[in-house]
Amino acid sequence: MSKNLDQLRNRVDELNLELLSLINERALLVQEIGRAKETQGVYRYDPVREREMLDLIKEKNNGPFENSTIEHIFKEVFKAGLELQSDDHRKALLVSRKKKPEDTIIDIKGLKIGDGTPDFVFGPCSVESYEQVATVAEAVKAKGFKMLRGGAFKPRTSPYDFQGLGVEGLKILKRVADEYDLAVISEIVTPADIEIAVDYLDVIQIGARNMQNFELLKAAGAVNKPILLKRGLAATIEEFINAAEYIMSQGNGQIILCERGIRTYERATRNTLDISAVPILKKETHLPVMVDVTHSTGRRDLLLPAAKAALAIGADGVMAEVHPDPAVALSDNAQQMDLKQFDEFLEGLKNTPFVRV
């Protein structure tokens, strides 16, 4: 009986190799067909031809596999063959380490993002007035930091919440940036506003709700301006990486990835900070990775430990919100630090060995 089992297994091994040989022979033919189609200007995918092949295969199927199983197997073979016909087959993503092993370092007004020294972005959730932004900018400048954030366009859950000052907010950011010699970051929500943003911003942010707004991603990829791309509310890391690829595929490689927490069943924090995303993104891509501790936690009392965790695990920077008087903020008042809490936050980071404050 043991001998019979061995014989059966040996025959299975032989068939495996025969199948392998046939699959590769088929693949070579598919590649040749692809080249012929390209010469003739014919679209590679032909659903009619695929249906004809599947129908013939099922007609000749004598079991024991059900037709549904056979169809599934051959559809995978067809899909693999179609990928072989693509010029980009097996090419690594532009954002991947396979494509570019060394780290990408992004220059923002002389500040090097991704060079091994963590950087910080501070500022109010929303731009509300010149005085408000200038007050925060003065504090940020006094602490030796160079990047200021502020929302001019605010995609909000409720249509009745404050939506931002729009272009007027961008003008305020630009004025403050010039006066305090800071780099400013703000979110743009529609492709039409990308060209406007180039004149006012040093970094264009694409927010979590727009991570898969593909037309916006392509528009951002068409300009020569650093892009800070936030992870979507429920996006997988693969989806996040592919969103960055949309930008880079259009020619703009100045991309900063930003982990800002994802939506889970947990209610103790605004979102769940996926801290493991930082080393994964840095291993899979060559792009710098920041962590937004404000939107991930939604709690002022968790900003410092979350920032320490982000820096300890290798983040290239931390983003946090600061407002002169959070109690009267027009958006997200519970999560923004006031200027005294900002001082305490920075004081807490001084005891962290991997960051210079």
C-alpha positions in Angstrom: 0.0 0.0 0.0 2.9 2.3 0.9 4.4 1.6 -2.5 1.2 2.4 -4.3 1.0 5.7 -2.4 4.5 6.6 -3.4 3.7 5.8 -7.0 0.7 8.0 -7.0 2.6 10.9 -5.4 5.4 10.4 -8.0 2.8 10.6 -10.8 1.4 13.8 -9.2 4.9 15.3 -9.2 5.3 14.4 -12.9 2.0 16.0 -13.7 2.9 19.1 -11.8 6.0 19.5 -13.9 4.1 18.8 -17.1 1.6 21.5 -16.1 4.4 23.9 -15.3 5.9 23.3 -18.7 2.5 23.8 -20.4 1.7 26.9 -18.5 5.1 28.5 -19.4 4.6 27.4 -23.0 1.2 29.1 -23.0 2.8 32.2 -21.4 5.3 32.5 -24.2 2.5 32.3 -26.8 0.5 34.9 -24.9 3.5 37.2 -24.9 3.8 36.7 -28.7 0.1 37.5 -29.1 0.6 40.6 -27.1 3.4 41.8 -29.3 1.2 41.1 -32.4 -1.7 43.0 -30.9 0.6 46.0 -30.1 1.8 46.0 -33.7 -1.7 46.0 -35.0 -2.9 48.6 -32.5 -5.4 46.1 -31.0 -6.4 46.4 -27.3 -4.8 43.6 -25.3 -7.9 42.5 -23.3 -10.5 40.7 -25.5 -13.5 39.6 -23.3 -15.2 37.9 -26.3 -12.2 35.7 -26.9 -11.9 35.0 -23.2 -15.5 33.9 -23.0 -15.0 31.6 -26.1 -12.0 29.9 -24.5 -13.9 29.4 -21.2 -16.9 28.0 -22.9 -14.8 25.5 -24.9 -12.9 24.4 -21.8 -16.1 23.8 -19.8 -17.6 21.9 -22.8 -14.6 19.5 -22.7 -14.6 19.2 -18.9 -15.3 15.6 -17.9 -14.7 16.2 -14.1 -14.2 15.5 -11.4 -13.9 19.3 -11.0 -17.1 21.3 -11.3 -17.3 23.8 -14.2 -17.3 26.7 -11.7 -13.9 25.5 -10.3 -12.4 25.0 -13.7 -13.6 28.5 -14.8 -12.0 30.0 -11.7 -8.7 28.3 -12.3 -8.5 29.3 -16.0 -9.6 32.8 -15.3 -6.6 33.2 -13.0 -4.4 31.8 -15.8 -5.9 34.2 -18.3 -5.4 37.1 -15.9 -1.7 36.2 -15.4 -1.3 36.0 -19.2 -2.9 39.5 -19.6 -0.4 40.9 -17.1 2.4 39.3 -19.1 1.3 41.3 -22.1 1.6 44.5 -20.3 4.8 46.6 -20.7 4.8 47.1 -17.0 4.7 43.5 -16.1 6.7 42.7 -13.0 8.0 46.2 -12.8 8.3 47.5 -9.3 6.1 50.4 -8.2 7.9 53.7 -8.6 7.4 54.3 -4.8 8.8 50.9 -3.8 12.2 50.1 -2.4 12.7 47.7 -5.2 12.6 50.6 -7.6 14.7 52.9 -5.5 16.6 51.4 -2.6 17.8 54.7 -1.1 15.6 57.0 0.9 13.9 59.9 -0.8 14.8 63.2 0.9 12.4 66.1 0.2 13.6 69.7 0.3 11.1 72.1 1.7 12.6 75.6 1.8 15.9 74.2 2.9 14.4 71.7 5.4 15.3 68.1 4.5 12.4 65.7 5.2 13.6 62.1 5.4 17.3 62.7 6.1 17.2 60.9 9.5 16.4 63.9 11.7 12.8 64.0 12.7 10.9 67.2 11.7 7.7 68.7 13.0 4.6 70.4 11.6 2.4 72.5 13.9 -0.5 74.8 13.4 -4.3 75.2 13.8 -6.8 72.8 12.4 -8.5 75.6 10.4 -7.3 79.0 9.3 -9.8 81.3 10.9 -8.0 84.7 10.7 -4.7 86.3 10.1 -4.2 87.0 13.8 -4.9 83.4 14.8 -2.4 82.0 12.3 0.2 84.6 13.0 0.0 83.9 16.8 0.7 80.2 16.2 3.4 81.0 13.6 5.2 83.2 16.1 5.3 80.5 18.7 6.4 77.9 16.1 9.1 80.2 14.9 10.3 81.0 18.4 10.7 77.2 19.1 13.0 76.9 16.0 10.5 75.0 13.8 10.0 75.7 10.1 6.7 74.1 9.1 3.2 75.5 9.7 -0.1 73.8 8.9 -3.6 75.2 8.6 -6.8 74.1 6.9 -8.1 76.5 4.3 -10.5 73.9 2.7 -12.1 71.7 5.3 -14.0 68.6 4.1 -16.3 68.0 7.1 -18.6 65.2 8.0 -21.5 67.5 8.4 -22.3 70.0 5.6 -23.2 72.5 8.3 -19.8 72.6 10.0 -17.2 75.2 9.2 -15.8 74.4 5.7 -12.8 76.7 5.8 -12.0 80.1 4.3 -11.0 78.7 1.0 -8.6 80.8 -1.2 -8.7 83.6 1.4 -7.3 81.1 3.9 -4.5 80.2 1.5 -3.7 84.0 1.2 -3.5 84.2 5.0 -1.1 81.3 5.1 1.1 82.7 2.4 1.2 86.1 4.2 2.2 84.5 7.5 4.7 82.2 5.8 6.5 85.2 4.2 6.5 87.2 7.4 7.8 84.4 9.6 9.9 82.6 7.0 8.0 79.4 7.4 6.9 76.6 5.0 3.1 76.2 5.0 1.1 73.0 4.4 -2.6 73.0 3.7 -5.2 70.6 2.2 -6.6 70.9 -1.3 -9.8 69.0 -2.1 -10.4 69.4 -5.8 -8.2 69.1 -8.8 -9.2 72.5 -10.0 -7.6 74.1 -7.0 -4.2 72.5 -7.3 -2.9 75.2 -9.7 -4.1 77.9 -7.3 -2.4 76.1 -4.3 1.0 76.1 -6.1 1.1 79.9 -5.7 0.4 79.9 -2.0 1.6 76.7 -0.5 5.0 75.0 0.1 3.4 71.6 0.6 0.0 70.5 -0.8 -1.8 68.1 1.6 -4.2 65.5 0.3 -6.4 64.5 3.2 -7.7 61.1 4.4 -11.1 61.6 2.8 -9.4 62.2 -0.6 -6.8 59.5 -0.5 -8.5 57.7 -3.3 -9.7 60.8 -5.2 -7.8 59.6 -8.2 -8.3 62.7 -10.3 -7.0 64.8 -7.4 -4.0 62.5 -7.1 -3.2 62.8 -10.8 -3.5 66.5 -10.6 -1.1 66.6 -7.7 1.3 64.4 -9.6 1.4 66.9 -12.5 2.8 69.8 -10.4 6.3 70.4 -9.1 5.4 70.7 -5.5 5.8 68.5 -2.4 2.7 66.5 -1.5 1.8 65.3 1.9 -0.6 62.3 1.4 -2.6 61.1 4.4 -3.8 57.6 4.8 -7.5 57.1 4.2 -9.9 56.5 7.1 -10.2 52.7 6.4 -7.4 52.3 3.8 -5.1 49.3 3.8 -1.4 49.9 3.5 -1.5 48.5 0.0 -4.2 51.0 -1.0 -2.2 53.8 0.6 0.9 52.9 -1.3 -1.0 52.7 -4.6 -2.5 56.2 -3.9 1.1 57.5 -3.7 1.9 55.6 -6.9 -0.9 57.6 -8.6 1.0 60.8 -7.8 4.4 59.5 -8.7 3.3 58.0 -11.9 2.4 61.5 -13.1 6.0 62.6 -12.5 6.0 64.1 -9.0 8.2 62.1 -6.7 8.1 64.6 -3.8 5.7 62.7 -1.6 5.5 62.5 2.2 3.3 59.7 3.5 1.3 60.5 6.7 -0.2 57.9 9.0 -3.2 59.5 10.8 -5.0 56.6 12.3 -7.7 54.4 10.8 -11.3 53.7 11.7 -11.8 50.6 13.9 -14.4 49.5 16.5 -12.4 51.3 19.2 -14.1 54.5 20.6 -11.5 55.6 23.2 -9.7 57.6 20.6 -10.9 59.5 17.5 -9.2 56.9 15.3 -6.8 54.0 15.9 -3.2 55.0 15.4 -1.6 52.2 13.3 1.9 52.7 14.6 3.2 49.6 12.8 2.4 51.3 9.5 5.4 53.5 9.9 8.1 50.8 9.7 6.1 48.9 7.1 5.8 51.9 4.8 9.5 52.7 5.3 10.4 49.1 4.3 8.1 49.0 1.4 8.7 52.5 0.0 11.5 54.9 -0.2 9.3 57.8 0.9 9.5 59.7 4.2 6.7 58.9 6.6 5.1 61.3 9.2 2.5 60.7 11.8 -0.4 63.0 12.6 -0.9 62.5 16.4 -3.8 64.9 16.6 -6.2 63.3 14.1 -5.2 59.8 15.1 -5.9 60.2 18.8 -8.3 63.2 18.9 -7.1 63.7 22.5 -4.7 66.4 23.8 -3.6 64.1 26.7 -2.4 61.5 24.2 -0.4 63.7 21.9 2.9 63.4 23.7 3.0 59.6 24.2 1.8 59.1 20.6 4.5 61.4 19.3 7.2 59.6 21.3 5.9 56.3 19.9 5.9 57.6 16.4 9.5 58.9 16.6 10.7 55.8 18.5 9.4 53.5 15.7 11.2 55.5 13.0 8.8 58.2 11.8 10.4 61.1 9.8 8.2 63.6 11.5 5.2 64.4 13.6 2.2 66.6 12.9 0.2 68.1 15.7 -2.4 70.9 16.0 -1.9 74.1 18.0 -4.4 76.9 18.4 -4.2 80.2 20.5 -7.6 79.4 22.1 -8.9 75.9 21.3 -12.1 76.5 23.2 -13.4 78.9 20.6 -11.9 77.1 17.6 -14.2 76.7 14.6 -13.2 73.0 14.2 -12.0 70.1 16.3 -11.5 72.2 19.5 -11.1 69.2 21.8 -7.9 67.9 20.1 -5.9 71.1 19.6 -3.2 72.3 22.0 -3.1 75.8 23.3 0.2 77.7 23.5 0.9 76.6 27.1 0.2 73.0 26.3 2.4 73.4 23.2 5.3 74.3 25.5 4.6 71.3 27.7 4.4 69.1 24.7 7.9 70.2 23.5 9.3 70.0 27.0 8.1 66.4 27.2 9.9 65.6 23.9 13.2 67.0 25.3 13.6 63.8 27.3 13.3 61.7 24.2 16.8 60.6 23.1 15.9 60.2 19.4 14.7 63.8 18.8 16.2 67.2 19.0 13.8 69.9 20.2 
